[in-house]
């Protein structure tokens, strides 16, 4: 199989200069904007509130967890379609844990909790097969394959109108 490379570029602009720049740890804001060419919407970012950030904006840790959930969903929808499983709804309540170590830290785990609803014509056997497809979706997820911490899955499969 050929190795295709795909490039991605984003731009980030810090918005937290409150007149003194980074003169002290408390003198600057963590607000920033993330955007990319051709995108209609920016992402308003900050650090986590614990690190003097704006709780109304996305922090980097949330964006990593969101990227994992999004990637898994897109991979899952693909494997469902090619396996004849009709998904009519997909939701996830993903979580992650950051461990602070001295002056640094790292994400140490993430858990995805997808709730997948199948079309009403599916059987209980189809629901069992659909639940098993999460393993294949995980193997295909580019983001999960890129992180150095475990990504767990706690899927629930429902059948519409039941």
DSSP file (Angstrom, degrees, kcal/mol; ACC not computed):
  #  RESIDUE AA STRUCTURE BP1 BP2  ACC     N-H-->O    O-->H-N    N-H-->O    O-->H-N    TCO  KAPPA ALPHA  PHI   PSI    X-CA   Y-CA   Z-CA
    1    1 A X              0   0    0      0, 0.0     2,-0.0     0, 0.0     0, 0.0   0.000 360.0 360.0 360.0 132.1    0.0    0.0    0.0
    2    2 A X        -     0   0    0      1,-0.1     2,-0.9     0, 0.0     0, 0.0  -0.299 360.0-122.7 -68.3 154.2    1.5    3.4   -0.9
    3    3 A X        -     0   0    0      2,-0.0     2,-0.3    -2,-0.0    -1,-0.1  -0.845  30.2-168.1-100.4 101.4    2.2    5.9    1.8
    4    4 A X        -     0   0    0     -2,-0.9     2,-0.4     2,-0.0     0, 0.0  -0.688   7.6-148.7 -87.9 142.1    0.3    9.1    1.1
    5    5 A X        -     0   0    0     -2,-0.3     2,-0.4     2,-0.0    -2,-0.0  -0.921   9.9-168.2-111.4 138.7    1.2   12.2    3.1
    6    6 A X        -     0   0    0     -2,-0.4     2,-0.3     2,-0.0    -2,-0.0  -0.994  10.9-147.6-126.5 127.4   -1.4   14.8    3.9
    7    7 A X        -     0   0    0     -2,-0.4     2,-0.4     2,-0.0    -2,-0.0  -0.703  10.6-168.7 -98.0 147.7   -0.4   18.1    5.3
    8    8 A X        -     0   0    0     -2,-0.3     2,-0.4     2,-0.0    -2,-0.0  -0.997   2.6-172.6-134.2 138.0   -2.4   20.2    7.7
    9    9 A X        +     0   0    0     -2,-0.4     2,-0.3    28,-0.1    28,-0.2  -0.997   5.1 175.4-134.8 133.8   -1.8   23.8    8.7
   10   10 A X        -     0   0    0     -2,-0.4     2,-0.4    26,-0.1    26,-0.2  -0.933  18.9-140.9-129.8 157.5   -3.4   26.0   11.3
   11   11 A X  E     -A   35   0A   0     24,-3.7    24,-2.8    -2,-0.3     2,-0.4  -0.945  12.4-163.5-119.4 143.1   -2.7   29.5   12.5
   12   12 A X  E     -A   34   0A   0     -2,-0.4     2,-0.5    22,-0.2    22,-0.2  -0.984   3.3-169.7-127.5 135.0   -2.8   30.6   16.1
   13   13 A X  E     -A   33   0A   0     20,-2.4    20,-2.1    -2,-0.4     2,-0.2  -0.974  18.8-136.9-129.0 119.5   -3.0   34.2   17.3
   14   14 A X  E     +A   32   0A   0     -2,-0.5    18,-0.3    18,-0.2     3,-0.1  -0.519  20.5 179.4 -70.7 136.6   -2.5   35.0   21.0
   15   15 A X        +     0   0    0     16,-3.1    17,-0.2    -2,-0.2    -1,-0.1   0.174  54.0  95.5-120.7  13.3   -5.1   37.6   22.2
   16   16 A X        +     0   0    0     15,-0.6    13,-3.1    13,-0.3     2,-0.8   0.231  38.3 125.4-100.5  15.0   -4.0   37.9   25.8
   17   17 A X        -     0   0    0     11,-0.2    11,-0.1     1,-0.1     5,-0.1  -0.642  33.4-177.3 -74.5 112.5   -1.6   40.9   25.9
   18   18 A X        -     0   0    0     -2,-0.8    -1,-0.1     9,-0.5    10,-0.1   0.081  65.2 -76.0 -98.9  22.3   -3.2   43.1   28.6
   19   19 A X  S    S+     0   0    0      0, 0.0    -2,-0.1     0, 0.0     9,-0.1   0.097 129.8  60.5 109.2 -22.5   -0.7   45.9   28.2
   20   20 A X  S >  S-     0   0    0      7,-0.4     3,-0.9     1,-0.3     8,-0.1   0.364  84.9-149.9-115.1   1.4    2.3   44.3   29.9
   21   21 A X  T 3   -     0   0    0      1,-0.2     3,-0.3     6,-0.2    -1,-0.3  -0.398  68.6 -24.6  60.5-138.6    2.8   41.2   27.8
   22   22 A X  T 3  S+     0   0    0      1,-0.2    -1,-0.2    -5,-0.1     6,-0.1  -0.193  88.4 135.5-100.0  41.1    4.2   38.4   29.8
   23   23 A X  S <  S+     0   0    0     -3,-0.9     2,-0.3     4,-0.1    -1,-0.2   0.870  80.6   3.8 -56.8 -38.5    5.9   40.6   32.5
   24   24 A X  S >  S-     0   0    0     -3,-0.3     3,-0.8     1,-0.0     4,-0.4  -0.919  81.5-103.8-140.2 168.1    4.5   38.3   35.2
   25   25 A X  T 3  S+     0   0    0     -2,-0.3     3,-0.3     1,-0.2    -2,-0.1   0.819 122.9  42.0 -61.5 -31.5    2.6   35.0   35.3
   26   26 A X  T 3  S+     0   0    0      1,-0.2    -1,-0.2    -4,-0.0    -4,-0.0   0.517  97.4  77.6 -93.4  -6.7   -0.5   36.9   36.2
   27   27 A X  S <  S+     0   0    0     -3,-0.8    -9,-0.5    -7,-0.1    -7,-0.4   0.620  88.2  59.1 -83.1 -11.5   -0.1   39.8   33.8
   28   28 A X  S    S-     0   0    0     -4,-0.4     2,-0.2    -3,-0.3   -11,-0.2  -0.865  72.8-127.8-123.5 153.0   -1.3   38.1   30.6
   29   29 A X        -     0   0    0    -13,-3.1   -13,-0.3    -2,-0.3    24,-0.1  -0.580  10.5-140.6 -91.1 158.0   -4.3   36.3   29.4
   30   30 A X        +     0   0    0     22,-0.4    23,-0.1    -2,-0.2    -1,-0.1   0.342  58.1 129.4 -97.9   4.6   -4.3   32.9   27.9
   31   31 A X        +     0   0    0     15,-0.1   -16,-3.1   -16,-0.1   -15,-0.6  -0.309  27.0 154.7 -66.6 141.8   -6.9   33.7   25.2
   32   32 A X  E     -AB  14  45A   0     13,-2.4    13,-2.8   -18,-0.3     2,-0.4  -0.971  34.9-126.9-157.2 166.8   -6.1   32.9   21.6
   33   33 A X  E     -AB  13  44A   0    -20,-2.1   -20,-2.4    -2,-0.3     2,-0.5  -0.961  14.3-158.5-121.1 139.4   -7.8   32.1   18.2
   34   34 A X  E     +AB  12  43A   0      9,-2.4     9,-2.5    -2,-0.4     2,-0.3  -0.974  24.6 156.6-116.5 129.5   -7.1   29.1   16.1
   35   35 A X  E     -A   11   0A   0    -24,-2.8   -24,-3.7    -2,-0.5     2,-0.3  -0.965  23.7-155.0-147.9 165.9   -8.0   29.2   12.4
   36   36 A X    >   -     0   0    0     -2,-0.3     3,-2.1   -26,-0.2   -26,-0.1  -0.985  38.5 -86.1-141.7 149.7   -7.1   27.6    9.1
   37   37 A X  T 3  S+     0   0    0     -2,-0.3     3,-0.1     1,-0.3   -28,-0.1  -0.282 113.7  16.9 -55.9 134.3   -7.3   28.7    5.5
   38   38 A X  T 3  S+     0   0    0      1,-0.3     2,-0.4     2,-0.0    -1,-0.3   0.357  94.0 124.2  85.1  -5.8  -10.7   28.1    4.0
   39   39 A X    <   -     0   0    0     -3,-2.1    -1,-0.3     1,-0.1    -3,-0.1  -0.709  50.3-155.3 -90.0 139.1  -12.5   27.6    7.3
   40   40 A X  S    S+     0   0    0     -2,-0.4     2,-0.4    -3,-0.1    -1,-0.1   0.743  76.3  52.1 -80.6 -24.4  -15.5   29.7    8.1
   41   41 A X        -     0   0    0     -5,-0.0    -5,-0.2     2,-0.0     2,-0.2  -0.914  67.3-149.0-122.7 140.2  -15.2   29.4   11.8
   42   42 A X        -     0   0    0     -2,-0.4     2,-0.5    -7,-0.1    -7,-0.2  -0.551  20.7-123.6 -91.5 165.0  -12.4   30.0   14.3
   43   43 A X  E     -B   34   0A   0     -9,-2.5    -9,-2.4    -2,-0.2     2,-0.7  -0.966  17.3-141.1-109.5 126.3  -11.9   28.2   17.5
   44   44 A X  E     -B   33   0A   0     -2,-0.5    14,-2.3   -11,-0.2     2,-0.2  -0.789  32.7-177.4 -86.9 116.4  -11.7   30.4   20.6
   45   45 A X  E     +Bc  32  58A   0    -13,-2.8   -13,-2.4    -2,-0.7     2,-0.3  -0.724  18.9 152.4-117.6 163.9   -9.1   28.9   22.8
   46   46 A X  E     - c   0  59A   0     12,-2.1    14,-0.5    -2,-0.2     2,-0.2  -0.898  47.3 -81.7-161.9-175.7   -7.5   29.4   26.2
   47   47 A X        -     0   0    0     -2,-0.3    10,-0.2    12,-0.2     7,-0.1  -0.538  63.1 -76.4 -89.7 169.8   -5.8   27.4   28.9
   48   48 A X    > > -     0   0    0     -2,-0.2     3,-1.8     1,-0.1     5,-1.7  -0.303  44.6-111.6 -60.4 150.7   -7.9   25.4   31.4
   49   49 A X  G > 5S+     0   0    0      1,-0.3     3,-1.7     3,-0.2    -1,-0.1   0.845 118.4  63.8 -54.2 -36.1   -9.4   27.6   34.2
   50   50 A X  G 3 5S+     0   0    0      1,-0.3    -1,-0.3     2,-0.2    -2,-0.0   0.784 102.9  49.6 -59.5 -27.6   -7.0   25.9   36.7
   51   51 A X  G < 5S-     0   0    0     -3,-1.8    -1,-0.3   -21,-0.0    -2,-0.2  -0.118 133.6 -88.7-105.8  34.5   -4.1   27.4   34.7
   52   52 A X  T < 5S+     0   0    0     -3,-1.7   -22,-0.4     1,-0.2    -3,-0.2   0.732  84.4 143.2  69.8  25.9   -5.7   31.0   34.7
   53   53 A X      < -     0   0    0     -5,-1.7     2,-0.7   -24,-0.1    -1,-0.2  -0.383  60.5 -95.5 -93.3 172.7   -7.6   30.4   31.5
   54   54 A X    >   -     0   0    0      1,-0.1     3,-1.9    -7,-0.1    -5,-0.1  -0.791  26.5-153.9 -87.9 113.8  -11.0   31.5   30.3
   55   55 A X  T 3  S+     0   0    0     -2,-0.7    -1,-0.1     1,-0.3     4,-0.1   0.655  90.9  65.7 -66.7 -13.6  -13.5   28.6   31.1
   56   56 A X  T 3  S+     0   0    0      2,-0.1     2,-0.3   -11,-0.1    -1,-0.3   0.564  96.2  69.1 -82.2  -8.0  -15.8   29.8   28.2
   57   57 A X  S <  S-     0   0    0     -3,-1.9   -12,-0.2   -10,-0.2     2,-0.2  -0.746  93.0 -97.8-110.7 157.8  -13.1   28.9   25.6
   58   58 A X  E     -c   45   0A   0    -14,-2.3   -12,-2.1    -2,-0.3     2,-0.3  -0.497  35.5-149.5 -70.4 136.9  -11.8   25.5   24.5
   59   59 A X  E  >  -c   46   0A   0    -14,-0.2     4,-2.0    -2,-0.2     3,-0.3  -0.721  26.9-107.6-103.6 162.3   -8.5   24.4   26.1
   60   60 A X  H  > S+     0   0    0    -14,-0.5     4,-1.9    -2,-0.3     5,-0.1   0.848 117.8  54.9 -58.0 -36.5   -5.9   22.2   24.4
   61   61 A X  H  > S+     0   0    0      1,-0.2     4,-2.1     2,-0.2    -1,-0.2   0.920 108.4  48.0 -65.4 -42.3   -6.8   19.2   26.5
   62   62 A X  H  > S+     0   0    0     -3,-0.3     4,-2.9     1,-0.2    -1,-0.2   0.889 109.1  54.7 -62.7 -38.3  -10.5   19.4   25.5
   63   63 A X  H  X S+     0   0    0     -4,-2.0     4,-2.3     2,-0.2    -1,-0.2   0.869 106.9  50.3 -65.6 -35.7   -9.5   19.7   21.9
   64   64 A X  H  X S+     0   0    0     -4,-1.9     4,-2.2     2,-0.2    -1,-0.2   0.938 113.1  45.5 -65.6 -46.2   -7.4   16.5   22.0
   65   65 A X  H  X S+     0   0    0     -4,-2.1     4,-2.4     1,-0.2    -2,-0.2   0.906 113.4  50.4 -64.2 -41.0  -10.3   14.6   23.6
   66   66 A X  H  X S+     0   0    0     -4,-2.9     4,-2.9     1,-0.2    -1,-0.2   0.906 109.2  51.6 -62.3 -41.0  -12.7   16.1   21.0
   67   67 A X  H  X S+     0   0    0     -4,-2.3     4,-2.6     2,-0.2     5,-0.2   0.895 109.8  49.6 -64.0 -39.7  -10.4   15.1   18.2
   68   68 A X  H  X S+     0   0    0     -4,-2.2     4,-2.4     2,-0.2    -2,-0.2   0.932 113.8  45.2 -63.1 -45.6  -10.2   11.5   19.5
   69   69 A X  H  X S+     0   0    0     -4,-2.4     4,-2.4     2,-0.2    -2,-0.2   0.917 115.2  47.5 -64.7 -43.2  -14.0   11.3   19.7
   70   70 A X  H  X S+     0   0    0     -4,-2.9     4,-2.5     2,-0.2    -2,-0.2   0.928 112.9  48.1 -63.9 -46.2  -14.5   12.9   16.3
   71   71 A X  H  X S+     0   0    0     -4,-2.6     4,-2.4    -5,-0.2     5,-0.2   0.913 112.2  49.1 -62.7 -43.8  -12.0   10.6   14.7
   72   72 A X  H  X S+     0   0    0     -4,-2.4     4,-3.0    -5,-0.2    -1,-0.2   0.924 111.0  50.7 -62.6 -43.5  -13.5    7.5   16.2
   73   73 A X  H  X S+     0   0    0     -4,-2.4     4,-3.0     2,-0.2     5,-0.2   0.943 111.6  46.7 -58.8 -48.6  -17.0    8.5   15.1
   74   74 A X  H  X S+     0   0    0     -4,-2.5     4,-1.6     1,-0.2    -1,-0.2   0.894 114.9  46.7 -63.9 -39.3  -15.8    9.1   11.5
   75   75 A X  H  X S+     0   0    0     -4,-2.4     4,-2.4    -5,-0.2    -1,-0.2   0.905 113.2  50.0 -66.4 -41.3  -14.0    5.8   11.5
   76   76 A X  H  X S+     0   0    0     -4,-3.0     4,-2.8     1,-0.2     5,-0.2   0.929 108.0  51.5 -64.2 -46.0  -16.9    4.0   13.0
   77   77 A X  H  X S+     0   0    0     -4,-3.0     4,-2.2     1,-0.2    -1,-0.2   0.882 110.7  51.1 -59.4 -36.9  -19.4    5.4   10.6
   78   78 A X  H  X S+     0   0    0     -4,-1.6     4,-2.3    -5,-0.2    -2,-0.2   0.960 112.3  43.5 -63.1 -52.3  -17.2    4.2    7.8
   79   79 A X  H  X S+     0   0    0     -4,-2.4     4,-0.9     1,-0.2    -2,-0.2   0.847 112.9  53.6 -67.5 -31.2  -16.9    0.7    9.1
   80   80 A X  H ><>S+     0   0    0     -4,-2.8     5,-2.8    -5,-0.2     3,-0.6   0.948 109.4  48.4 -63.6 -47.5  -20.6    0.6    9.8
   81   81 A X  H ><5S+     0   0    0     -4,-2.2     3,-1.4     1,-0.2    -2,-0.2   0.920 111.9  47.4 -60.5 -45.4  -21.4    1.6    6.2
   82   82 A X  H 3<5S+     0   0    0     -4,-2.3    -1,-0.2     1,-0.3    -2,-0.2   0.662 112.8  51.1 -74.1 -13.1  -19.1   -0.9    4.6
   83   83 A X  T <<5S-     0   0    0     -4,-0.9    -1,-0.3    -3,-0.6    -2,-0.2   0.228 117.9-108.0-105.5  13.2  -20.5   -3.7    6.9
   84   84 A X  T < 5S+     0   0    0     -3,-1.4     2,-0.6     1,-0.2    -3,-0.2   0.721  72.4 139.5  73.1  21.5  -24.2   -3.0    6.1
   85   85 A X      < -     0   0    0     -5,-2.8     2,-0.8    -6,-0.2    -1,-0.2  -0.889  43.5-148.0-100.9 122.3  -24.9   -1.5    9.5
   86   86 A X        -     0   0    0     -2,-0.6    33,-2.5    33,-0.1     2,-0.5  -0.805  11.5-164.2 -96.4 108.8  -27.2    1.6    9.2
   87   87 A X  E     +D  118   0B   0     -2,-0.8    31,-0.2    31,-0.2     3,-0.1  -0.788  14.9 174.6 -91.6 129.8  -26.5    4.1   12.0
   88   88 A X  E     +     0   0B   0     29,-3.0     2,-0.3    -2,-0.5    30,-0.2   0.535  69.4  18.4-111.3 -12.1  -29.2    6.7   12.5
   89   89 A X  E     -D  117   0B   0     28,-1.4    28,-2.9     2,-0.0     2,-0.3  -0.968  57.9-177.5-157.6 144.9  -27.7    8.5   15.5
   90   90 A X  E     +D  116   0B   0     -2,-0.3     2,-0.3    26,-0.2    26,-0.2  -0.970   9.9 166.2-146.5 126.4  -24.3    8.7   17.2
   91   91 A X  E     -D  115   0B   0     24,-1.7    24,-3.3    -2,-0.3     2,-0.4  -0.965  11.7-165.4-136.8 153.3  -23.4   10.6   20.4
   92   92 A X  E     -D  114   0B   0     -2,-0.3     2,-0.4    22,-0.3    22,-0.2  -1.000  17.2-164.7-143.0 141.5  -20.3   10.4   22.6
   93   93 A X        -     0   0    0     20,-0.6     2,-0.2    -2,-0.4    21,-0.0  -0.766  30.8-176.7-120.6  81.3  -19.5   11.6   26.1
   94   94 A X        -     0   0    0     -2,-0.4     2,-0.3    18,-0.1    18,-0.2  -0.503   6.8-173.7 -86.3 147.9  -15.8   11.4   26.0
   95   95 A X  E     -F  111   0C   0     16,-2.4    16,-2.7    -2,-0.2     2,-0.3  -0.918   4.3-172.1-134.5 161.8  -13.5   12.2   28.9
   96   96 A X  E     -F  110   0C   0     -2,-0.3     2,-0.4    14,-0.3    14,-0.2  -0.977  15.2-134.9-150.1 161.7   -9.7   12.4   29.5
   97   97 A X  E     -F  109   0C   0     12,-2.2    11,-2.9    -2,-0.3    12,-0.9  -0.980   8.4-159.1-126.7 129.7   -7.4   12.8   32.4
   98   98 A X  E     -F  107   0C   0     -2,-0.4     2,-0.6     9,-0.3     9,-0.2  -0.908   8.6-155.3-103.7 131.5   -4.4   15.1   32.7
   99   99 A X  E     -F  106   0C   0      7,-3.0     7,-1.8    -2,-0.5     2,-0.4  -0.938   9.2-145.5-107.6 118.8   -1.7   14.3   35.2
  100  100 A X  E     -F  105   0C   0     -2,-0.6     2,-0.4     5,-0.2     5,-0.3  -0.693  17.4-176.9 -82.4 132.9    0.4   17.2   36.5
  101  101 A X  E >   -F  104   0C   0      3,-2.3     3,-2.1    -2,-0.4     2,-0.2  -0.911  56.9 -57.3-133.3 104.5    4.0   16.3   37.2
  102  102 A X  T 3  S-     0   0    0     -2,-0.4    -1,-0.0     1,-0.3     0, 0.0  -0.441 121.1 -15.7  61.6-127.3    6.1   19.1   38.6
  103  103 A X  T 3  S+     0   0    0     -2,-0.2    -1,-0.3    -3,-0.1     2,-0.1   0.534 136.8  45.6 -84.7  -7.0    6.0   22.0   36.1
  104  104 A X  E <   -F  101   0C   0     -3,-2.1    -3,-2.3     2,-0.0     2,-0.3  -0.337  61.7-175.4-119.0-161.1    4.6   19.9   33.3
  105  105 A X  E     -F  100   0C   0     -5,-0.3     2,-0.3    -2,-0.1    -5,-0.2  -0.968   8.5-148.3 177.9 175.2    2.0   17.3   32.7
  106  106 A X  E     -F   99   0C   0     -7,-1.8    -7,-3.0    -2,-0.3     2,-0.4  -0.985  31.0-100.2-159.7 152.0    0.5   14.9   30.2
  107  107 A X  E     -F   98   0C   0     -2,-0.3    -9,-0.3    -9,-0.2     3,-0.1  -0.637  35.3-176.7 -71.0 132.2   -2.7   13.3   29.2
  108  108 A X  E     -     0   0C   0    -11,-2.9    42,-0.7    -2,-0.4     2,-0.3   0.584  57.8  -3.9-111.2 -14.2   -2.7    9.8   30.7
  109  109 A X  E     -Fg  97 150C   0    -12,-0.9   -12,-2.2    40,-0.2    -1,-0.3  -0.971  49.3-159.8-170.1 158.3   -5.9    8.4   29.4
  110  110 A X  E     -Fg  96 151C   0     40,-1.8    42,-3.1    -2,-0.3     2,-0.4  -0.987   8.1-158.6-141.0 148.5   -9.1    9.0   27.4
  111  111 A X  E     -Fg  95 152C   0    -16,-2.7   -16,-2.4    -2,-0.3     2,-0.4  -0.988   4.5-157.8-131.5 124.8  -12.4    7.1   27.4
  112  112 A X  E     - g   0 153C   0     40,-2.7    42,-2.7    -2,-0.4     2,-0.2  -0.825   4.9-170.9 -98.2 138.7  -14.9    7.3   24.6
  113  113 A X        -     0   0    0     -2,-0.4   -20,-0.6    40,-0.2    42,-0.1  -0.535  13.0-176.8-127.7  64.9  -18.5    6.5   25.4
  114  114 A X  E     -D   92   0B   0    -22,-0.2    42,-2.6    -2,-0.2     2,-0.6  -0.400  14.4-158.7 -68.4 137.3  -20.3    6.3   22.1
  115  115 A X  E     -De  91 156B   0    -24,-3.3   -24,-1.7    40,-0.2     2,-0.5  -0.963  16.4-169.5-113.7 110.7  -24.0    5.7   22.1
  116  116 A X  E     -De  90 157B   0     40,-2.9    42,-3.3    -2,-0.6     2,-0.5  -0.876   9.2-159.2-108.4 128.4  -24.9    4.4   18.6
  117  117 A X  E     -De  89 158B   0    -28,-2.9   -29,-3.0    -2,-0.5   -28,-1.4  -0.934  10.8-154.4-109.0 126.2  -28.5    4.0   17.5
  118  118 A X  E     -De  87 159B   0     40,-2.9    42,-3.1    -2,-0.5   -31,-0.2  -0.595  31.9 -86.2 -94.2 157.7  -29.1    1.6   14.6
  119  119 A X    >   -     0   0    0    -33,-2.5     3,-2.0    -2,-0.2    -1,-0.1  -0.245  43.9-108.4 -59.4 151.5  -32.0    1.8   12.1
  120  120 A X  T 3  S+     0   0    0      1,-0.3    -1,-0.1    39,-0.1    -2,-0.1   0.734 112.4  68.2 -59.0 -26.9  -35.2    0.0   13.3
  121  121 A X  T 3  S+     0   0    0    -35,-0.0    -1,-0.3     2,-0.0     2,-0.1   0.615  79.8 103.9 -72.3  -9.4  -34.8   -2.9   10.8
  122  122 A X    <   -     0   0    0     -3,-2.0     2,-0.2   -36,-0.1   -37,-0.0  -0.377  63.2-138.3 -76.0 152.5  -31.7   -4.2   12.6
  123  123 A X     >  -     0   0    0     -2,-0.1     4,-2.0     1,-0.1     5,-0.1  -0.450  29.9-100.4 -99.2 173.3  -31.7   -7.3   14.8
  124  124 A X  H  > S+     0   0    0      1,-0.2     4,-2.0     2,-0.2     5,-0.1   0.860 125.8  55.5 -62.3 -35.3  -30.1   -8.0   18.1
  125  125 A X  H  > S+     0   0    0      2,-0.2     4,-2.3     1,-0.2    -1,-0.2   0.899 105.9  51.0 -64.0 -40.4  -27.4   -9.9   16.2
  126  126 A X  H  > S+     0   0    0      1,-0.2     4,-2.9     2,-0.2    -2,-0.2   0.898 107.9  53.2 -61.4 -40.0  -26.8   -6.8   14.1
  127  127 A X  H  X S+     0   0    0     -4,-2.0     4,-2.1     2,-0.2    -2,-0.2   0.891 108.2  50.0 -63.6 -39.3  -26.4   -4.8   17.3
  128  128 A X  H  X S+     0   0    0     -4,-2.0     4,-1.7     2,-0.2    -2,-0.2   0.930 112.8  46.3 -63.3 -45.3  -23.8   -7.2   18.6
  129  129 A X  H  X S+     0   0    0     -4,-2.3     4,-1.1     1,-0.2    -2,-0.2   0.905 110.7  53.5 -62.0 -41.6  -21.9   -7.0   15.3
  130  130 A X  H  < S+     0   0    0     -4,-2.9     3,-0.5     1,-0.2     4,-0.3   0.890 106.6  52.0 -61.9 -40.3  -22.2   -3.2   15.4
  131  131 A X  H >< S+     0   0    0     -4,-2.1     3,-1.2     1,-0.2     4,-0.3   0.881 106.2  54.5 -64.0 -37.6  -20.7   -3.1   18.9
  132  132 A X  H >X S+     0   0    0     -4,-1.7     3,-1.3     1,-0.2     4,-0.7   0.759  92.6  72.9 -67.3 -24.4  -17.8   -5.2   17.7
  133  133 A X  H 3X S+     0   0    0     -4,-1.1     4,-2.5    -3,-0.5    -1,-0.2   0.669  78.0  76.7 -67.3 -15.5  -17.0   -2.6   14.9
  134  134 A X  H <> S+     0   0    0     -3,-1.2     4,-2.3    -4,-0.3    -1,-0.3   0.858  89.8  56.9 -62.6 -33.0  -15.7   -0.2   17.5
  135  135 A X  H <> S+     0   0    0     -3,-1.3     4,-1.8    -4,-0.3    -1,-0.2   0.941 109.3  43.9 -62.6 -46.3  -12.5   -2.2   17.7
  136  136 A X  H  X S+     0   0    0     -4,-0.7     4,-1.6     1,-0.2    -2,-0.2   0.901 111.7  53.8 -65.8 -40.4  -12.0   -1.8   13.9
  137  137 A X  H  X S+     0   0    0     -4,-2.5     4,-1.2     1,-0.2    -1,-0.2   0.899 107.1  52.2 -60.2 -40.2  -12.8    1.9   14.1
  138  138 A X  H  < S+     0   0    0     -4,-2.3     3,-0.4     1,-0.2    -1,-0.2   0.896 106.8  52.4 -62.9 -40.4  -10.2    2.3   16.8
  139  139 A X  H  < S+     0   0    0     -4,-1.8    -1,-0.2     1,-0.2    -2,-0.2   0.837 113.3  45.0 -63.0 -32.4   -7.6    0.6   14.6
  140  140 A X  H  < S+     0   0    0     -4,-1.6     2,-0.5    -5,-0.1    -1,-0.2   0.632  83.7 111.2 -87.3 -15.1   -8.4    3.0   11.8
  141  141 A X     X  -     0   0    0     -4,-1.2     4,-1.9    -3,-0.4     5,-0.1  -0.471  53.0-159.3 -71.2 115.1   -8.5    6.3   13.8
  142  142 A X  T  4 S+     0   0    0     -2,-0.5     4,-0.4     1,-0.2    -1,-0.2   0.874  90.5  48.9 -59.6 -40.4   -5.6    8.4   12.8
  143  143 A X  T >> S+     0   0    0      1,-0.2     3,-1.5     2,-0.2     4,-0.8   0.932 109.9  49.5 -71.4 -45.3   -5.7   10.4   16.1
  144  144 A X  G >4 S+     0   0    0      1,-0.3     3,-0.6     2,-0.2    -1,-0.2   0.863 109.5  54.1 -60.5 -34.5   -5.9    7.4   18.4
  145  145 A X  G 3< S+     0   0    0     -4,-1.9    -1,-0.3     1,-0.2    -2,-0.2   0.602 108.0  52.6 -72.6 -10.4   -2.9    6.0   16.5
  146  146 A X  G <4 S+     0   0    0     -3,-1.5     2,-0.2    -4,-0.4    -1,-0.2   0.578  91.5  84.1-102.8 -13.4   -1.0    9.2   17.2
  147  147 A X    <<  -     0   0    0     -4,-0.8     4,-0.1    -3,-0.6     0, 0.0  -0.604  65.7-143.6 -96.5 156.0   -1.3    9.5   20.9
  148  148 A X  S    S+     0   0    0     -2,-0.2     2,-0.3   -41,-0.1    -1,-0.1   0.224  76.5  76.0-101.6  13.8    0.9    7.9   23.5
  149  149 A X  S    S-     0   0    0     -5,-0.1   -40,-0.2     1,-0.0    -2,-0.1  -0.874  90.8 -90.3-121.9 157.1   -1.8    7.2   26.1
  150  150 A X  E     -g  109   0C   0    -42,-0.7   -40,-1.8    -2,-0.3     2,-0.6  -0.376  29.5-156.0 -69.6 142.7   -4.5    4.6   26.2
  151  151 A X  E     -g  110   0C   0    -42,-0.2   -40,-0.2    -4,-0.1     2,-0.1  -0.954  15.6-162.5-118.5 108.7   -7.9    5.3   24.6
  152  152 A X  E     -g  111   0C   0    -42,-3.1   -40,-2.7    -2,-0.6     2,-0.4  -0.465   4.8-146.5 -90.1 163.4  -10.6    3.2   26.1
  153  153 A X  E     +g  112   0C   0    -42,-0.2     2,-0.2    -2,-0.1   -40,-0.2  -0.997  19.8 175.1-134.7 130.0  -14.1    2.5   24.6
  154  154 A X        -     0   0    0    -42,-2.7     2,-0.1    -2,-0.4    -2,-0.0  -0.641  26.2-177.4-128.6  72.7  -17.4    2.0   26.5
  155  155 A X        -     0   0    0     -2,-0.2     2,-0.4   -42,-0.1   -40,-0.2  -0.366  16.5-161.1 -78.7 152.0  -19.9    1.8   23.6
  156  156 A X  E     -e  115   0B   0    -42,-2.6   -40,-2.9    -2,-0.1     2,-0.5  -0.998   7.5-158.6-125.4 133.5  -23.6    1.3   23.9
  157  157 A X  E     +e  116   0B   0     -2,-0.4     2,-0.3   -42,-0.2   -40,-0.2  -0.964  12.9 178.5-118.5 127.4  -25.6    0.1   20.9
  158  158 A X  E     -e  117   0B   0    -42,-3.3   -40,-2.9    -2,-0.5     2,-0.5  -0.810  23.1-135.6-118.9 160.5  -29.4    0.8   20.6
  159  159 A X  E >   -e  118   0B   0     -2,-0.3     3,-1.1   -42,-0.2   -40,-0.2  -0.986  34.8-108.2-117.4 130.0  -31.9   -0.1   17.9
  160  160 A X  T 3  S+     0   0    0    -42,-3.1   -38,-0.1    -2,-0.5   -71,-0.0  -0.142  98.9  20.3 -56.1 148.0  -34.3    2.7   17.0
  161  161 A X  T 3         0   0    0      1,-0.1    -1,-0.2     0, 0.0   -42,-0.0   0.687 360.0 360.0  66.1  21.9  -38.0    2.3   18.1
  162  162 A X    <         0   0    0     -3,-1.1    -2,-0.1     0, 0.0    -1,-0.1   0.372 360.0 360.0-118.9 360.0  -37.1   -0.1   20.9
